[in-house]
Amino acid sequence: MGLFIYTLRSVSGAIVTPPLVFLLILLIMVLHSKNKKVVTMQKIILGGSVNSSIELTLSQLVLGIIGGIIGSIILTSLGVVFSENSGISYLFVISILLMLIRPRLICFSYSGAILGGIVIIIKLINIFIPYSLGVFDLNIFYLAILIGVFHVIEGILVIVDGDRGAVPVFTNRDNKILGGYALKRYWALPIAIIIAMNGNNSMLSYMTESISNPDWWPLIKLPYGLALIAGSIISIVPFYMVLGYSSITFTKSKREKAISSGVHILAYGIILIASAQISRFGIIGEIFVVIFMPTAHELMLKLQADREKKQVAKFVSDEEGLVVLEMSADSRMREFGVDIQSKILSVNGKKINSEAEVYSILKENLYNAVLKIKDSHGMVKDIQFRHNKNTRLGILVVPRNVSKEDIVPVDGGNFKNVLNSLKGSEKGSENKVEYKIEKENDGKHDKDVKNKDNKM
């Protein structure tokens, strides 16, 4: 029981003790800034937000802390221990550097492979030229276990929270416009890692006191780890890690995609933990595991991307009506039982092809509207209301077609470029609200269209 208490104390220390508390505050500010951009995008597209930036940030913070606690307890229970000169802290540094190069590379499968590769190269050089280079005392087995455990945690976080803050996107496939969602979430996790240090290390005064070893501990009785535990002072050191998830779907709802992606990530984590055993077979086994980490991760992403291409698009408007892709939290349409995947069949008895036509019909009838709606359960009903011309309906539908002059091309996903393009287009036309944006799709890139013209 004392082992778990030490772990919890270390994690809580990362939350409230300087200097790590300042790092947490910085991470919260970064996450909140990203979430404000997401909410701004939702408001531009929908006329109202689906989530608030505070809600998005709090869920990331609270779930991140819970995930960090669970992951830390699993690692300490298994007895995953690193020596003080293992260089494990470089895992987080490399991950941040990779994120700056390309956000999707924040995954520890890539930074772990780089760090493990460096360790193996140094080992190989020292085999041929003894003592020529200093060696990180990093155990590849424990490294793979660490990365596997936190992929399991990431998978759970994606299942629970991955659909929040999704932004509607559109693409053109087979001469049809498909509606979908771009999902992107990050979680800041305070974690505790067991470090074995010699008695005269000055860092010991900063960390928790040495822990007493329970009889059952560690669960993984690796000779390397047992030697570290027996010959060193064991302490639990707090760190921060950031888990990131990014995906796009045109064949699933936000919730369905989050669950699907989360299950794949969780399965990858479990497979990696099992495959870590191969590293016990010497340097050849270590090379295999280091190569396996990023390769299996890419295969997991490719599997999802291939399934996405083969499956039938979920949000496609047809001759019957226009499909509702998203709704703002304060949309009046919710009061009438309209939900995502409902269809707008007609407005005041007239068929429509886009939201621009809806507003034209509303103006002709002094904003009195009768909408014929087919809800997601197949029930058809008429909705009668008077629309306030100074507000939007707060729903986003998938158009049947889009004219070229209503599309503003945007290269990449730079938020400022997107926002400036939106503002520029709105000056020219009240209803012209359409643009292209390139988003990542499980490691791939698709040319998508975010529909500005289709906000109601």
N, C-alpha and C positions, 0 to 999 in steps of 0.2 A: 504493500500500500504506500510505503514511503516513496517508492520510485515514481508513482503517479503524482504524488504531491509535489515532489521536486520538479517534475515536468510541468505541472500546472503553474507552479511558482515562477518558473523560467519564462513561460509564455506570457503570464500576466506582467512580469517584469519588463518584457519587450513593449507592452502596451502603455505602461505608466512611468517607466524609468528612463531618464536621459542617459545617453543621447538617442536611444532607439525610439523614444516617444516622439522626438522631433522628426525622425524619418517617417513614422506613421502619419504624423500631421501632413508632411509633404506629400505622401502617397494619397491621402484623403483629398488634398487640394487638387492633385493631378486627376484623380478619378472624377471629382466633382466637375472639373473643367471639361472633361470629355463628355460627361453626362449632360452638361448644359448645352453643348453643341448638338447632342442627339435630340434633346427636347426642342431646341430651336428649329432643327430640321423637321421634326414632327409637326410643329406649329405652322411652318411654312407650307408643308404639303397638305396638312389636314385642316388648318385653321384652328387647331387646338392640340394639346399634347395628350399622348396616351399615358405617359408616366411623368412624374415630377423629377427634377434633377436630385432633390434631396432623397426621395424614395429610392431612386436607382443607386445612389451612393451609400445609403444606409444598409441596403440589402447586400451590397458588395462587402461592406465593412463587417457587418454582423456575421454573415455566412463565411467570410474569410477567416474570422477569428475562430468560429466553430470548426471549420475545416482544418485550421492550423493546429488546434488542440487535439483533434482526432488523429491527424497524421503524426503529430509528435508522440502521442501515447503509443501508437502502433510501432513507431521506430524504436522507441526506448524499450518497449516490451520485447521486441525481436532481438534487441541487443546490438543494433547497428551503431557501431562506434568508429570514430575516425581519430587518428593521431593528430597531434598539434601541428605537425608539418605535412599533413595530408594535402593541403591546398584546396580543401573542400569549399572554402569561401570564394575561390575563383569561379566556382560554378555559377554563382549569382552575378559576378562581374561580367563573365562571358555572355550570360543570358541577356543582360542589359545592353551590352554592346551589339549583340545580334539583333535585338529589338530595334535599335536605332538604324540598323541597316535595312531591316524589313520586319514589320511588327509580328508577322506569323512565326518568326524564328525565335520568339521569346520562350518557346517550349524547351524544357530541360532535356528533352531527347537530343537536341542539337548541341546545346552547350555541354551536356554530359559527354557526348561523343567526342567533342573537341578536347575537353579536359582529359578524358580517358585516353584519347589518341596521343596527346602530349606525354602522358605518363608512360605509355607503352614505348614510344619512340626513345625516351630517355633510358628506359630499361634495356632496350635493344642496343643502344649506343654503348652502354656500360658493360654489356656482355662482351663486345668486341674490343672496347677500350676501357678496361676496368677503372672505376673511380674518376672517370673523365668529367662527369657531370653530377651535380647533386640530384637526388631522386626525391620526388614527391612520394611520401609514404601513403599513397592513396590506394585503397583496396577496391578494385573494380567490382567485386561482388557486392560490397556494401553500397557503392555508388549506384549500381543498377537497382538494388532494392529501394534505395531512397527515391530514385526517379519513378520507379514503378508504383510505390505507395502514393506518391503525390499525383500520379495520373489517375489512380483510383479515386482520390479525393476530388480531383478536377472533374472526373466523369460525374460524380455525385452532384457537384456544384452546377455543372451544365444542365443536368436533369432538373434540378430544383429551380435554378435562376437564369438559365441561359437564354430564355425567350424574352426577358425584360429589355426594354429599350430597343427593340427591333425596329428597323426603318423600312418602310415599303419601297420596293424597287420593281422595275419592269424590264422586260427584255422582249426581243422579237425573234420568234422561232417558227419556221414553216409558214411565214406570212401571217402569223397570229401574235397578238400582244399577250404576253403572260405576266401575271402579277405574282409577286413573291416577297420575300423578306431578307434583309441583310441583318445578321445577328453578330454582335460583337460585345463581349463582356470581359472584364478584368476583375480579379479578386486579390487583395493584399492579405497574405497569410503570415502571422507571427508563428514561427516554428522553433522547436527546441531540438538540438542535435547533441548527442553525447560525444564529448571530446576527451581523449586520454592525454594527460599532460604530466610532465615531470614536476617534481615538488617545488622547484625554485622558479617556476614560471610566474612572471609578474602579473599576468592576466587573471590569475586565480582570485585575486582580491575583487575583481569586477564581477565574477560569475558566482553562481550558487555554490554552496559548500559541497564537498565531495559526498557522493551518495553511498549508502550501504547496500550491498548486493543481496537481494532476496534469494532464497534457496533455489527457486525455479528459474531464476534469470541467469543468462539470457536464453530466450527460446531457440535462437540460432547459435549453436555451439561450434562456431568456426574456430579452428586453432589460432588463427591470426587474431581474432577478436578476444579470445580467452587470454592470450599472451598480453595484449594491451591492457585488459582489465586487471590482470594479476600484477603487472609491473608498473602501473602508472596511477596517478590520481584521476579519478573519473569525475567529470563535471558536465553539467548540461548547459550548453551555450545557446542563447537566443539569436535568431536571425530573422530577416524578412525575405519572403519570396513573393513574386507576383505571377499568378496563373492567368493565362489569356486564352480566350476562345473566339474564333471568328469563322463564320460560315454564311452560306446563302442558300435559299431554297425556293423553287418554283413548284414543287410537287407536294409539299406538306404545309400544314399550319405551323405557326411559330412554336407552339407547344410540342407538336409531333416532331419537329426538327430538333428541338432541344433534347427531347428524350432519346431520339435516334442517335444523335451525335454523342450524348452522354454515355449511352450504352457502349458505343464503339470505343470511346476513350477509356472507359472503365475496363473493358475487355483487354485493351492493349496493355493497361497497367498490370493486370493479373498475369498476362502472358509474359510480360517483361520480368516480373518477379520470379516466375517459374524458370525463364530462360537464364536468369542470373546464375543459376546453379552451374551452368557450363563453364563459367569463369574459374571454377575450382580446378579445372584441368590444365593449369599452367598458362603460359603466355598465349598459346594458340587459342585457348578458351576465352581469354580476356579479349583478344583481337576480335573473335566472333561476336562477343557481347557488345563491344564498342561499335562494331559495324551494324549489328542487329538493331540497336536503339533507334537511330534515325531512319534506317531502311524500313523497318516494320511500321514506324510512324507514318512515313510517306505512303506505304501500301495501304494503311488504314484510311488515310485521306483519299487515296485514289479509289478505294472500294466505295466510299460514300459518294464520290463524284460520279463514278460510273453508274451507280444505282440512281442517282439524281437524273442522269441523262435518259435512262431507260424507262423511268416511271412517267405516268401521265400527269400533265400539269393540272394543278388543283384550282387555280383562279384564272379562268378564261371566260370572257363574255361571248355570248352567241346571239343568234337571232331572237331568242326568247327575251333576253334582257342583259343588263350590266351587273356584274358580280361585285359585291362590296368586299374590298380587300382589307380596309382598316377603318376604325372609328375612334374619334377622340373621346376622352373620358367624360366630357361635358356635352356630347352630342345629344340633341333633342330626339334623334331617331331611336335612341335606346328606350325612351319612354313608350314607343309604339311597338316594341318587340323586335326591332330590326337588329340583326347581329352580323358578324363577319360570315361571309359566304352566302348571305341573302342576295336576292336578285331584284333590281329595279326593273319592272316590266314595262311601265309607262308612267308618264307625268301628265296629268290632266287629259288622259286618253290618248296621248301621242307617244309613239315609239321614240326612243332616244339612242344616240350613238356615243355621246360623251357628256361630261358635266357641263360643258359650254352650252349645249342645247338645253339643259335643264334650266339654267339661269335665263336663257332667252324666253322660254315658256313661262317662267315665273313672272318676268317683267310684263309680258303680254297680259297676264291675268292678275295684275296688282299684287303679286306674291301670294295669292291664294293657290294652294296646291292640293291635288289629290294624287297620291303616289300609289300605284299598284305594286305591291311587294310580294315576292315569294321567299319565305324565310328558309333558313338552312335545313328545316325539317320537311320542306315541301308544301307548307301551308300558304295559300294565296289570300291576301287581304288588302283592303284599301285603307290608306292613311290620309286623313284630311287635316290640314293645319294651315296656318298663315305664317309664312316665312318672314323674318325680320331681314330687310334688305341690307342692314349694316352688319349682319353676322353670316357665318357659313353654316351649312348643315352638319359639318364635322364628320363627314364620311368620305372615303376615297374609293372610287370604283375603277375597275379595269375597262379601258375604252376598247371599242372594236377596232379602231384604226386611229392613227395619228398622222397629221400632215407634217411634212418636212419643215415648213416655216415655223411650226410650234415647238421645234426641238432646239435646245441650246446645248451644243456639244461641250463637255467638260472632260479634260484629260486627267485621269487618275481620280483619287478620292479626296483631294485636298479640300478641307472644309471651307476655307476662305474663298477659293475659286468657285465652289458650288454656290455659296451664299451670294457672292458678287454677281454671278450669272443669274441667279434667281431675282435679285433686286433689279438688275438691268433689264430683264425681260418684262418685269411687272410694270416698269415705267412706260413701256410701249403698248401694253395691252392689259386690260383688267383680267382677262381669262387666260392669257398665255403663261402657262406655268409648267413648262415641260423641259426636261434636260436629260442628258446622258451622263452616266457615271460608271466608272470601271470598279468593280468590287471583286474581292477574292472569294472563290467558291471551293472551300475545303482544300486549299492549296493550289487551286487553279485560278484563272482569271476569265471572267465573262464580261462582255460588253452589255451593260444593262441600261435601262431607261427608267429614271425616277420621274414619275409623272407629276408635273406641276399644273398642268391643265386640268387634272382630274381631282382637284380639291373642291369640296362642297361645304 
